[in-house]
């Protein structure tokens, strides 16, 4: 959507309720502007500095549902889960001081994974700012490096314009979080207010048009390439480019290697899919990138978990990079051609241009690529993703394949970070964008459960499973109370190995098996814990129990915690050691 | 290589720290920084002198452009430009030979004496970095007590041609 049409839409949109008469308080303006922005869901936690806002929120409870969380980090993760599942802007509301600092991890997570959020924080009254007042912290200062933009609101009359711009910034370009810090006296102050005061805002950026000449050169590069690879990431889901991506890949018969954030942006089971690339990517994807002569990158940022050692990443490849954030282009890898554009727009234009090509020439180019595909298929057959089964222990990979089977591959899956996350990425073939909600960039333990709750709010009838480790679960498990309170029937699948598994794996492989501080086997009984929260707790310890326990959990109408006791020292393979060449994968432990 | 970036940013509280924070967060270096009003008081110009290869500079420019309140970022160094810095230098200069020596340097560098006591002078010098550096180096053996420098400001030269000549004529 261009800025002009956006502003036009806003100007012509009918206010949902009658305009406020004769002035309004800051809190009233805030709630009214949120309503105007279409917000009907807020995740939050009250406190002294946001009392005026909560008072107003109570009066607006028929329009806005507030979900009372148990920790502010949970509120922001829920808002992110909600945003990533639905494509809308997530909204969180927390108080000053510790409320804001607790929210920081969630904000940073959303920043790294380009999720549109508006986080509203309370602040001490203006006259107390800078005096080390009770529950005062420099929220704007603390959050500055991990937001697209933030505001300290000084006048109640500024609130409407700021909220409007915040939503615009959060969702435009490369999406991200925006923080609005509102001092208590500002939310209480009365001012004149009309909803149409703030239709235009002075700082909105222009959406640039895609340059046709560059696109033509990009397509020409693709057609001339003998060993092309399409490397796609989170930008696909964010721009709604999945359909155009699929058409594009099919038209040009391109192998597709998604990043972790790109999973679901292209169907994992599609014959053109190589599976995830990068540190724990498939052999075929990493080999294809290593051997490719053209890396066509769309909606990605050449993260170190993808590239490994930069100097030897895709050494023979020319790089064409399309990304909406110009700063991502040339940041880690210098492309030979770059297009700063929305992924969907760029792919649609490329498709249109490809249709204008001489179709016989096009076919010839595609036929010449058959050699490349044979090579890729050989890699796929040589080293498919696999694991060794067991009759006496539940293998974590097996848990994921079983979960996939029982959910028909349709569930929305959220994860924390670590081994379980990689097994999900490897063994749960995703069908559609926004189906995997994972902490990709920041790698936040404890993200999965609250993110699942947020996703469930967006899709009350969709099966949603938080796959988490026993470590991460214990970082945010208090949010079980939130799920139970609001009857959000998320399923929490704990891959319980009594270890901080990924750290242990690195210690095993790169630190001489010195298992320094990774044993967390002294843990609560997760079944009893679930029951204490009013949820159902189930446990599977033997392989023959796995199917029935998972099936029972998925069939249950309420919140379920499934404690799956998995083999303790399982490793994630393949693995590219940090800083190594991406083709130097370790495929499995010696002797296994 | 040394680059001088000119950043036009909204004149609002906290915006300068956003730019400075970005430099430190991403490991870019700031050699000098100066801030002042532009023609339009709603906007400030931040002039930053930094070092880096072309790719680093390109990254800095793009990262600065991402900031919501930054209107434009120019690398002044890519085109002919004029750079100026001012320094206030307190020099030991008791009456006699020492003072004469300082004053002759002041004269050579077209600097200005702005304060004087029995034993010291405060000298105002301006010019490009090299000129100010050289001036300070020559004063150093005479005994510098204190220095304060503004950091660079820069502006691109006018396009060559008649118009410029006219202006130069007027300036004379």
Contacts between the chains, C-beta under 8 A, distances in Angstrom:
chain1	res1	chain2	res2	distance
A	140	B	14	6.2
A	141	B	14	8.0
A	141	B	17	7.3
A	144	B	14	7.9
A	144	B	17	7.1
A	144	B	18	6.1
A	144	B	21	5.5
A	145	B	21	6.0
A	145	B	22	7.8
A	145	B	25	4.9
A	148	B	68	6.7
A	149	B	67	7.7
A	149	B	68	4.0
A	149	B	69	7.6
A	152	B	13	7.4
A	152	B	14	7.2
A	169	B	68	5.9
A	203	B	10	7.4
A	203	B	68	6.1
A	203	B	69	6.5
A	325	B	66	7.2
A	326	B	62	5.0
A	326	B	65	7.1
A	326	B	66	7.9
A	327	B	59	6.9
A	327	B	62	3.9
A	327	B	63	5.1
A	327	B	65	7.5
A	327	B	66	5.4
A	329	B	62	7.7
A	330	B	55	6.2
A	330	B	58	6.0
A	330	B	59	6.9
A	330	B	62	7.9
A	331	B	59	5.9
A	334	B	55	6.6
